[in-house]
């Protein structure tokens, strides 16, 4: 087999990159180790920056998002019993975010690729990357039990934190930065109306909480939990009771509860790999960086990587200009580190850390109070939340 760009991973970043390239006549082949059903069952983030929305529109995959997604021009931060609204539209000149689940984004991109004749292979085994630092890059794997070699010009590693792409890079050629947070997020999905029409980020002495939604009838709620907690230790009743404790009374009283149909605990970490470009191999999204979900940047950072790589590949193939492709890593990492900083800042400010010294606790309380009292700080918060420009 041969293709111009071999894309490893059929998550949102791989599918989005593949569609944008396919639509301008650049050949792509997508390889995914999981089944399509598994890919479409992953429950992930649901807040899309304006840049991500525009990329989905450009890929022809924005129709259902605009029909079913929920535009939000603000969100709330609660401190014990006080509520403060961050007016995104007012603070950023009319900009907003779109609440639309990552599972739905993936489904839309899968359908778009199918409708336009793009080729994706699922349940691919033993994916290995070869000679990406030489002049004959290729990928070997097993498709439907048959050993296959795929010759290509470039490889896009969109296969996540545990994928083959980053692991293929020699250790002495890559530098990693990591921070592991001493807590996790216990999250549930339930078919109940959201407690608020906008997201609520709750800072409380018992720990952080987040009230989000996937639609007007489906809610996504989280509470900060201990790093070693198990899902089995938390019944639905215990979850709802703890969530209510961390919200202002007037909000807690209006919350409608019900049985969860999905429950999980997500560890929180910050991770960055540098560089993101090795010869003919380009790392994209979670293959190169992870952020805590506090600032809703994971999927959106993957989308901005796709933007930079797509522009570079378009320049290379259609304009014989390699400047943007050569600059991919520096352009992507500049934006990545700003988002990593923002996610770290929100996480640190809104959560309670175990064994936190009294001085540090007071500093973080003051940081949050200052942020909510200062127009300049709220503007910076809003600008980062809706997404910095590409």
N, C-alpha and C positions, 0 to 999 in steps of 0.2 A: 504494500500500500504506500501511497505518497499523498502529501498534502502540504500546503504552504505553512499553516500554523496548526500544530498539534496541541490541543488544550487538555490538560489533565485535571479532571474534576468537573462534574455537572451540577454544582451548586449555582446560586445566583450569579456569582462573578464569572464562572466559566461559561454559563449560558448567555449572559449579557455580552461578554466579549465576543463569543462565537456569533451571535446574531448581528451585532454591529459590523463585524468583518464580513459575514456572509452577505449582508445587504449591499455592500459596495463591491462585491465580486471577488473577495479574497477567500480562498479555499480554507476551510477549517474542518477538523475532525475532533470530536469530544470523546474522551474515555472516562468512564466512571466505575469505581470498584463496587459500589452498592447497587441494589436493584432500584428501578424507577419508583416502585412503591415506597421503598425506604426513604429515598430522597424526598418524596412528597409528603412523608409523615413527620419530617423534622420540624419541631416547634422552635421558632427563633424570634428575633426582634420584630417590632412592628411600627417603628417610627422612621419615616423616610425624609431625608433632607430634600430641598428643592433641586439640588444637582442630581440626585438619584432619580427623582421624578422625571426630570428632563431626559436623562439617559434612557429610561424605560420608554418614554414617548418616542425617542429617536429610534429605538429598536422595534417600534411598532407593537409594544406590549403594554401600553398604558390605558387601553380602553376600559377594561374591567376595574382597574385601579381608580379611575376617575368616576366610574359609576357606583362603586361600592365602598371606596376608601373614605376616610373621615378627615377632611382638612381641619387642622387645629392652629389657631392663631394665638394660643397662650397655654400655660399650665400653672399649676399651683405648687407652692412649697409650704408645708405646714411645720410649725415648731411647737411641739406639745399641743397647746390648744389654740394657737394662732394660725391664721391662714393668710398667705401672701400670694397674689397672682402676678406671674411674669407675663406681661403683655407683649408677646413676640411681634405682633403686627406693628404696634406703636413704637417699639424700641428699635425695629429694624427697617422701618419704612415700608410696611405693608407685607412683609414676608411671613411665611408660615411653614408648617411641616404637614406631612400626610401620614395618618395612621392607617397602615395596611400591612397585614402580616407577611413575614418573609416566606412562609409556605405558599401564600397566594402569588407572590412575586415569582417564585420558582415555577409554580403551575402555569402562570401566564407565559413565561419564557419557554417552557417545555412545549406548550401548544404552538407558540409562534415559530419555534424551530421546526416542529413537525409540519406546520402549514407551508413553510417556505422551502422545504426539502433539505434542511440541514441534517447532517449525519451525526448521531450520538450512539455510542455503544455503552450498555450497562452491564453490570456484573463481570467486569473485565478483571482478569487475574494477573498477578505477577508483573505489574507495570514497572519497567526499568528504563531509565534515561541514559543515553549514551552519547559521548563525543560532543556534548554541547559546548565544550571549550575548544572544539576543532572545527573543521570545515564540512563534516558530514554528520550533523546531528540526527539522531533517530531514537525511536522508542520501540522497545520490544514488550510484548504482552501476550496473554492468551484470551482470545475472543471466541466464545462458544466452544471452548475446549481445544481450539486450534492455535498453535504458535504463530504469531504475526510480527512482522517488522514494519514500522511506519517511518518512512523517510520524510523529512520535513525541513523547512528553512528555520523555523523558530519553534520553541516549546514554551507554552504558558502554564506555569504551575499554579493552578487554582484549586488544589486538592487539600487545603486545610492544614491545620497545625500538625496532624499526624500523618500527612500524606508523603508520597515518595519524593516529591520535587525538592523540598528543602533538604531532606536526608541525603540526596544525591550529591549535594555540594560538599567538597572536601572541607573538613573542620577548620583547617588553617586559612580558608578563604572567606569565612563568614564569622561575624561577631554578633553575639546575642546579648540582649538586655532584658532582665525579667524582675518583676515584683509580684510575689504571691501574697494575697490579702488573707488575714486570719479569720475569715468568715465566708459564708456562702449566701446564696439567695434560694430560699424555698419558694417555688412558684406553682400556682395552680391555674388551670383553665376551667371555667364553669359557664354553663349556659344560663347566665343571669344578667340583667341589665347592669351596666357599669354604675358605680356609685356617683360618678360625676361625668359630665360631658367632656371634660378635659382631664389630662393626667394629673395625678397628685403624687408628689415626692414628699414623703413624711420623715422628718428628723425627730426622733423621740429618745428619751432616756433608756427605753427598753430595746432600742435598735431601729434601724431604717425600715421603711415600708414603701411600696409603690403600688398605686392603683392605676391600672391601664385597661385597655380594651382591644378587642379585635373587630367588634361591630357594635351596633346598638343593642344587641341581645347576647353578646358573648364577652365575658370579662377575663382579664389576665391580671392576677394579683401576685405580689411578692412580699415576703418578709425576710429581713436579715436573720440568719440562723448561725449556729456554731459550725465551724469547718468540719467537725467530725459527726454531725447529725446524720441520721438515716431517714429516708422517707417513711419507713414503717413506724418511726417514733412519733409521727405527726398524723393524727386523724384529721378529717375535714373539720370537725367541730373545734378541735384545738387550734387549727389554723385560723378559722374565722374569729374565734375569741381573741387570739393574739393580735390579729390584724386590727380589730376594733379598738384594742387598747392603745394602739399606736396612732390613731386618728383623732382629730378633734371630736368631741361628743356629738355635735350637730351633724357631722358627716357619718360617724359610726352608726347613729340611730337610723339613718335612711338607707343603710346598706342592705341589699337583698342577698341572701345566701342560698346555697344549693349544693348538690353533690358535684365534686370535681370529676372531670373525665380525663385529666392529665395532671400529673404531679411530678415534679422533679426538683433536684437540688443542683444548682450551678455554682461551681467554684469561681472565685474572682481572681483574675491575674492580669497584669500588664506584661506584654512581651513584644519585642521588636528585634528583627534580624536585619543586619546590614552587611553588604548592600542587598539590593533586590534584583540585581542583574548580573548574570554570569555567562558571558559569551552569547550563546543563542537561547539561554534559559532566562525567563523572567518570572519572578515570584509575585503572586497576586493575592490580596486578601489575607485570610487567616494563615496561609502558608508563610507569610512574612510578619504578621503582627496580630496581636490579640489585645483587646481592651475590655475593662469591666463594662457591664451593660448599663451602668448608671447614666451615662450621657447619650446612650443610643447611637453609638458610633461604629459598631462592628460592620454591619452590612454597608453602611454609608462609606466607610473607609475603603472597603472592597470595591465599591462603585467608582470612587475617585481613582483608585489604581487602574481600573478598567479604562477610564477616560484617558489617562496619560498613556497607557499602553496602546490603546486603539489609535490615538492620534499619532503615536510614533510609528506603528505598523502601517497606517495609511500613508504617512509620509514616505516610508521606505518603499512600499510596493507601487504606489500610484504617482509619486512625485520624485522618486530617486533621491530623497533627502533623508539623511540618517540623523540629523541633529536632535530631533525630539526623542527618537529611539535611544540614542546614546545618553540622553539626559533623563531617561525614565526613572532610574533609581533615585537620583537627587531630587527630582520634582515630587515623586511620590512620598519619599521619606520626609521632606519638608512639611507636607501636610499631615502625614502620619504622626509625627512627633507633637504637632500642635494639638491633634485630637487626643493623643495619649496623655498629654498634660491636662487637657480639659477633663477627661474621664477620671484621671487620678485626683484632680482637684475636687470634683463633685463627690467622688467616692469618699475621700478623706473628710470632707466637710459634713456630709450627711449621715455617715455611719458612726457607730460606737465601737471603738476598738477594745478588745479585752486587755485588762491590766494597764489601761491608759493612765498615765500620770495626771494628777489634778491640774498641773500647769498646762499640759497639752490639751486637756479637755476644755479648759477655759478659753484657750486660744482658738480652738475650732468653733466653739459657741460664738465667740466674738467675730470670727471670720464670717459666719453665716449671718449674724445680726448686721454686720457692716454691709455685706452684699445686698441684703434686703432693704437697707435704709439708703443706699447710694444709687442714684440714677446711673452713674458711670459704670458701677459694678453690674447692675442689672442689664445694662446695654451690652457689656462684654459677655455676660452669661447668655443673653438672647442671641447675639451674633454667632457664638460658638454652637449654640443649640440648633439653630436653623441650618448651620453648615457654612464653613468658611469657603470662599470662592476657590475654584480650581485654578 
